[in-house]
Amino acid sequence: MRRSLSLLALTTALVAVYGTVMILVVRPLLRRLPAKLNETVLAGVLVLVLASSWITELLGIHALFGAFLDSTLDRVADAAL
């Protein structure tokens, strides 16, 4: 029981770190994307979505959440422009 609680606390802390990094680091980077996408920018966004999915899958909150959060941040960055 004690081990499962410590694992839950670790997972919660890592999810909080992931969310903080996505908001404080990734979102400002997405705001700097050029208005016209070329192949390089599109490939970079795809790598970012896949990396976000992979990280959330490792955290145990599933890949779909990571891709969703990344695309949501992208839309928020677009709306801010």
C-alpha positions, 0 to 999 in steps of 0.5 A, a space after each residue: 500500500 505504501 509503495 503504491 502511494 509513493 508511486 502515485 505521488 511520483 506520477 503526480 509530480 511528474 505530470 505536474 512537471 510535464 504540464 509546467 514545461 508544456 505551458 512555460 517552454 513549449 507554448 512560447 516556442 509555438 508562438 514563434 512559428 512562422 505563419 506560413 508552414 513549410 516542410 521543416 516546421 511541419 516536421 518539427 510540429 509532428 516530432 513535438 506531438 509524437 514526443 509529447 504523446 510518448 512522454 505522457 504514455 511513459 507517465 501513464 496518462 496515455 498518448 492521446 492526452 499528450 497529443 491533445 495537450 500539444 495541439 491545444 497549446 498550438 491553438 492557444 498560441 495561434 489565438 494569441 497572435 
